[in-house]
């Protein structure tokens, strides 16, 4: 039982401890020449520019959807105001009908 707990603890600590990153290894033999470092720099710059273009496109689409939703909100507000006006006219007609003004009563 104790051995199982020990193995479990070792496995969890190995899984939770971060591994050493090898992305910027200064001893990497493939990055010793200036041309290799320049090529790597160009690749990283291109990847960053692609990611920036993706983020800008995504944000523009999100803003378009946001503006579209706000446009729907405006049409909802207009419809709600129209409904309120029609309800006020109906209530006025009901009150007039109940007061004896038969021209406001519907059959």
MDAnalysis code that builds the backbone (N, CA, C; Angstrom):
import MDAnalysis as mda
import numpy as np

u = mda.Universe.empty(321, n_residues=107, atom_resindex=np.repeat(np.arange(107), 3), trajectory=True)
u.add_TopologyAttr("name", ["N", "CA", "C"] * 107)
u.add_TopologyAttr("resid", np.arange(1, 108))
u.add_TopologyAttr("resname", ["UNK", "UNK", "UNK", "UNK", "UNK", "UNK", "UNK", "UNK", "UNK", "UNK", "UNK", "UNK", "UNK", "UNK", "UNK", "UNK", "UNK", "UNK", "UNK", "UNK", "UNK", "UNK", "UNK", "UNK", "UNK", "UNK", "UNK", "UNK", "UNK", "UNK", "UNK", "UNK", "UNK", "UNK", "UNK", "UNK", "UNK", "UNK", "UNK", "UNK", "UNK", "UNK", "UNK", "UNK", "UNK", "UNK", "UNK", "UNK", "UNK", "UNK", "UNK", "UNK", "UNK", "UNK", "UNK", "UNK", "UNK", "UNK", "UNK", "UNK", "UNK", "UNK", "UNK", "UNK", "UNK", "UNK", "UNK", "UNK", "UNK", "UNK", "UNK", "UNK", "UNK", "UNK", "UNK", "UNK", "UNK", "UNK", "UNK", "UNK", "UNK", "UNK", "UNK", "UNK", "UNK", "UNK", "UNK", "UNK", "UNK", "UNK", "UNK", "UNK", "UNK", "UNK", "UNK", "UNK", "UNK", "UNK", "UNK", "UNK", "UNK", "UNK", "UNK", "UNK", "UNK", "UNK", "UNK"])
u.atoms.positions = np.array([
    [0.818, -1.185, 0.000],
    [0.000, 0.000, 0.000],
    [0.867, 1.256, 0.000],
    [1.891, 1.266, 0.844],
    [2.762, 2.428, 0.910],
    [3.528, 2.614, -0.395],
    [3.893, 1.502, -0.993],
    [4.626, 1.578, -2.253],
    [3.734, 2.155, -3.355],
    [2.456, 1.763, -3.351],
    [1.502, 2.279, -4.335],
    [1.303, 3.779, -4.184],
    [1.219, 4.248, -2.949],
    [1.085, 5.683, -2.713],
    [2.335, 6.428, -3.177],
    [3.489, 5.829, -2.931],
    [4.750, 6.432, -3.350],
    [4.799, 6.548, -4.870],
    [4.418, 5.482, -5.558],
    [4.420, 5.493, -7.022],
    [3.429, 6.533, -7.544],
    [2.272, 6.611, -6.899],
    [1.262, 7.585, -7.305],
    [1.789, 9.009, -7.094],
    [2.438, 9.263, -5.975],
    [2.987, 10.592, -5.696],
    [4.073, 10.957, -6.696],
    [4.926, 10.008, -7.047],
    [5.983, 10.262, -8.020],
    [5.372, 10.544, -9.390],
    [4.370, 9.776, -9.767],
    [3.722, 9.974, -11.063],
    [3.039, 11.345, -11.127],
    [2.360, 11.727, -10.047],
    [1.692, 13.028, -10.031],
    [2.694, 14.177, -10.079],
    [3.780, 14.051, -9.322],
    [4.772, 15.131, -9.336],
    [5.460, 15.224, -10.696],
    [5.683, 14.090, -11.345],
    [6.289, 14.120, -12.678],
    [5.344, 14.751, -13.701],
    [4.054, 14.513, -13.523],
    [3.076, 15.071, -14.453],
    [2.851, 16.558, -14.206],
    [2.924, 16.975, -12.942],
    [2.618, 18.356, -12.610],
    [3.820, 19.289, -12.716],
    [5.006, 18.771, -12.597],
    [6.184, 19.619, -12.718],
    [6.419, 19.949, -14.187],
    [6.672, 21.197, -14.488],
    [6.876, 21.545, -15.894],
    [8.197, 20.994, -16.418],
    [8.151, 20.561, -17.611],
    [9.363, 20.064, -18.260],
    [10.177, 21.251, -18.749],
    [11.457, 21.066, -18.841],
    [12.318, 22.147, -19.316],
    [12.018, 22.426, -20.780],
    [11.831, 23.683, -21.095],
    [11.541, 24.064, -22.476],
    [12.823, 24.016, -23.296],
    [12.702, 23.483, -24.482],
    [13.853, 23.382, -25.355],
    [13.754, 24.359, -26.534],
    [12.821, 25.295, -26.447],
    [12.608, 26.211, -27.560],
    [13.792, 27.157, -27.753],
    [14.337, 27.672, -26.659],
    [15.451, 28.618, -26.755],
    [16.713, 28.022, -26.136],
    [17.002, 26.836, -26.511],
    [18.187, 26.162, -25.973],
    [19.437, 26.831, -26.539],
    [20.265, 27.474, -25.699],
    [21.454, 28.142, -26.224],
    [22.505, 27.166, -26.745],
    [22.397, 25.919, -26.379],
    [23.359, 24.914, -26.831],
    [22.860, 24.123, -28.028],
    [21.783, 24.577, -28.633],
    [21.222, 23.887, -29.794],
    [22.217, 23.988, -30.956],
    [22.687, 22.846, -31.462],
    [23.698, 22.905, -32.518],
    [23.164, 23.454, -33.844],
    [21.869, 23.396, -34.065],
    [21.324, 23.890, -35.339],
    [21.235, 25.413, -35.372],
    [21.392, 26.087, -34.217],
    [21.259, 27.542, -34.158],
    [22.599, 28.246, -33.950],
    [23.676, 27.603, -34.282],
    [24.997, 28.205, -34.054],
    [25.374, 29.202, -35.127],
    [24.873, 29.039, -36.330],
    [25.259, 29.956, -37.404],
    [24.324, 31.159, -37.432],
    [24.832, 32.270, -37.895],
    [24.033, 33.499, -37.982],
    [22.892, 33.347, -38.972],
    [23.128, 32.612, -40.057],
    [22.062, 32.433, -41.056],
    [20.913, 31.602, -40.484],
    [21.227, 30.614, -39.655],
    [20.173, 29.790, -39.047],
    [19.350, 30.634, -38.075],
    [20.030, 31.479, -37.302],
    [19.309, 32.351, -36.374],
    [18.463, 33.370, -37.134],
    [18.976, 33.904, -38.227],
    [18.210, 34.859, -39.039],
    [16.989, 34.178, -39.660],
    [17.171, 32.957, -40.147],
    [16.047, 32.203, -40.718],
    [15.000, 31.938, -39.640],
    [15.454, 31.549, -38.449],
    [14.544, 31.290, -37.344],
    [13.804, 32.574, -36.953],
    [14.510, 33.686, -36.914],
    [13.902, 34.979, -36.597],
    [12.843, 35.330, -37.633],
    [13.142, 35.091, -38.915],
    [12.175, 35.393, -39.986],
    [10.937, 34.512, -39.873],
    [11.142, 33.254, -39.542],
    [10.002, 32.336, -39.380],
    [9.119, 32.794, -38.225],
    [9.749, 33.158, -37.123],
    [8.983, 33.608, -35.956],
    [8.234, 34.896, -36.275],
    [8.873, 35.814, -37.001],
    [8.222, 37.065, -37.374],
    [7.026, 36.794, -38.277],
    [7.181, 35.890, -39.242],
    [6.081, 35.550, -40.143],
    [4.925, 34.919, -39.358],
    [5.238, 34.031, -38.421],
    [4.196, 33.402, -37.608],
    [3.470, 34.444, -36.757],
    [4.208, 35.394, -36.205],
    [3.580, 36.454, -35.410],
    [2.681, 37.325, -36.270],
    [3.111, 37.635, -37.490],
    [2.288, 38.447, -38.382],
    [1.028, 37.704, -38.811],
    [1.153, 36.397, -39.043],
    [-0.025, 35.604, -39.387],
    [-1.012, 35.574, -38.226],
    [-0.486, 35.424, -37.020],
    [-1.360, 35.402, -35.850],
    [-2.032, 36.760, -35.651],
    [-1.290, 37.831, -35.880],
    [-1.863, 39.166, -35.767],
    [-2.971, 39.369, -36.794],
    [-2.761, 38.912, -38.023],
    [-3.794, 39.021, -39.062],
    [-5.028, 38.217, -38.676],
    [-4.822, 37.029, -38.130],
    [-5.943, 36.191, -37.686],
    [-6.734, 36.895, -36.584],
    [-6.025, 37.467, -35.606],
    [-6.699, 38.130, -34.488],
    [-7.468, 39.354, -34.978],
    [-6.874, 40.124, -35.887],
    [-7.579, 41.288, -36.416],
    [-8.833, 40.881, -37.188],
    [-8.736, 39.811, -37.974],
    [-9.895, 39.329, -38.728],
    [-10.972, 38.830, -37.768],
    [-10.572, 38.086, -36.750],
    [-11.517, 37.578, -35.759],
    [-12.209, 38.727, -35.039],
    [-11.426, 39.736, -34.625],
    [-12.003, 40.867, -33.916],
    [-12.945, 41.676, -34.806],
    [-12.599, 41.818, -36.079],
    [-13.480, 42.536, -37.005],
    [-14.806, 41.792, -37.167],
    [-14.741, 40.470, -37.255],
    [-15.970, 39.672, -37.374],
    [-16.804, 39.783, -36.101],
    [-16.140, 39.762, -34.949],
    [-16.870, 39.897, -33.686],
    [-17.535, 41.269, -33.584],
    [-16.845, 42.313, -34.030],
    [-17.413, 43.660, -33.998],
    [-18.596, 43.764, -34.954],
    [-18.487, 43.117, -36.119],
    [-19.604, 43.122, -37.070],
    [-20.819, 42.422, -36.456],
    [-20.598, 41.298, -35.794],
    [-21.704, 40.597, -35.135],
    [-22.292, 41.436, -34.008],
    [-21.425, 42.139, -33.286],
    [-21.887, 43.000, -32.194],
    [-22.762, 44.129, -32.737],
    [-22.291, 44.751, -33.825],
    [-23.073, 45.845, -34.412],
    [-24.388, 45.335, -34.976],
    [-24.359, 44.152, -35.555],
    [-25.584, 43.552, -36.079],
    [-26.572, 43.287, -34.945],
    [-26.065, 42.801, -33.832],
    [-26.931, 42.548, -32.680],
    [-27.503, 43.848, -32.142],
    [-26.720, 44.916, -32.139],
    [-27.236, 46.211, -31.701],
    [-28.287, 46.727, -32.661],
    [-28.124, 46.458, -33.952],
    [-29.150, 46.840, -34.924],
    [-30.444, 46.101, -34.654],
    [-30.334, 44.829, -34.292],
    [-31.523, 44.061, -33.926],
    [-32.158, 44.642, -32.672],
    [-31.331, 45.123, -31.770],
    [-31.843, 45.735, -30.534],
    [-32.655, 46.985, -30.866],
    [-32.158, 47.776, -31.829],
    [-32.889, 48.984, -32.227],
    [-34.243, 48.620, -32.829],
    [-34.286, 47.588, -33.678],
    [-35.561, 47.189, -34.274],
    [-36.493, 46.620, -33.198],
    [-35.928, 45.946, -32.196],
    [-36.745, 45.459, -31.082],
    [-37.343, 46.632, -30.311],
    [-36.528, 47.651, -30.052],
    [-37.019, 48.831, -29.332],
    [-38.140, 49.514, -30.112],
    [-37.983, 49.595, -31.430],
    [-39.031, 50.201, -32.265],
    [-40.314, 49.382, -32.203],
    [-40.184, 48.064, -32.283],
    [-41.362, 47.197, -32.228],
    [-42.029, 47.293, -30.852],
    [-41.220, 47.383, -29.812],
    [-41.770, 47.479, -28.457],
    [-42.520, 48.808, -28.281],
    [-41.982, 49.896, -28.818],
    [-42.652, 51.198, -28.734],
    [-43.965, 51.176, -29.512],
    [-43.967, 50.539, -30.690],
    [-45.192, 50.422, -31.478],
    [-46.239, 49.608, -30.720],
    [-45.815, 48.523, -30.102],
    [-46.725, 47.696, -29.305],
    [-47.302, 48.514, -28.149],
    [-46.472, 49.310, -27.483],
    [-46.948, 50.121, -26.362],
    [-47.975, 51.143, -26.830],
    [-47.751, 51.749, -28.006],
    [-48.716, 52.710, -28.551],
    [-50.045, 52.026, -28.870],
    [-49.983, 50.861, -29.503],
    [-51.226, 50.145, -29.840],
    [-51.974, 49.702, -28.579],
    [-51.247, 49.278, -27.553],
    [-51.892, 48.873, -26.302],
    [-52.544, 50.074, -25.611],
    [-51.891, 51.230, -25.658],
    [-52.468, 52.433, -25.058],
    [-53.759, 52.812, -25.788],
    [-53.756, 52.725, -27.133],
    [-54.965, 53.023, -27.906],
    [-56.067, 52.025, -27.590],
    [-55.728, 50.755, -27.435],
    [-56.730, 49.730, -27.104],
    [-57.312, 49.986, -25.716],
    [-56.455, 50.307, -24.751],
    [-56.950, 50.587, -23.389],
    [-57.877, 51.802, -23.390],
    [-57.520, 52.807, -24.169],
    [-58.375, 53.997, -24.283],
    [-59.731, 53.609, -24.871],
    [-59.711, 52.762, -25.906],
    [-60.969, 52.322, -26.529],
    [-61.807, 51.505, -25.550],
    [-61.202, 50.651, -24.777],
    [-61.943, 49.843, -23.789],
    [-62.562, 50.746, -22.727],
    [-61.777, 51.713, -22.252],
    [-62.308, 52.632, -21.242],
    [-63.472, 53.449, -21.807],
    [-63.331, 53.889, -23.064],
    [-64.413, 54.657, -23.685],
    [-65.647, 53.784, -23.883],
    [-65.461, 52.541, -24.279],
    [-66.585, 51.616, -24.465],
    [-67.293, 51.375, -23.133],
    [-66.508, 51.163, -22.080],
    [-67.096, 50.938, -20.752],
    [-67.806, 52.184, -20.233],
    [-67.398, 53.359, -20.713],
    [-68.038, 54.611, -20.300],
    [-69.327, 54.876, -21.084],
    [-69.635, 54.026, -22.070],
    [-70.899, 54.174, -22.794],
    [-70.733, 54.763, -24.183],
    [-69.550, 54.980, -24.626],
    [-69.351, 55.481, -25.982],
    [-69.276, 54.284, -26.911],
    [-70.425, 53.957, -27.488],
    [-70.576, 52.716, -28.248],
    [-69.758, 52.668, -29.539],
    [-69.350, 53.835, -30.042],
    [-68.551, 53.811, -31.278],
    [-67.170, 53.182, -31.050],
    [-66.740, 53.106, -29.782],
    [-65.448, 52.464, -29.493],
    [-65.595, 50.968, -29.242],
    [-66.810, 50.471, -29.158],
    [-67.017, 49.055, -28.885],
    [-67.008, 48.265, -30.189],
    [-66.345, 47.119, -30.164],
    [-66.361, 46.219, -31.312],
    [-67.405, 45.152, -31.080],
    [-67.940, 44.625, -32.154],
    [-68.942, 43.556, -32.011],
    [-68.311, 42.281, -31.614],
])
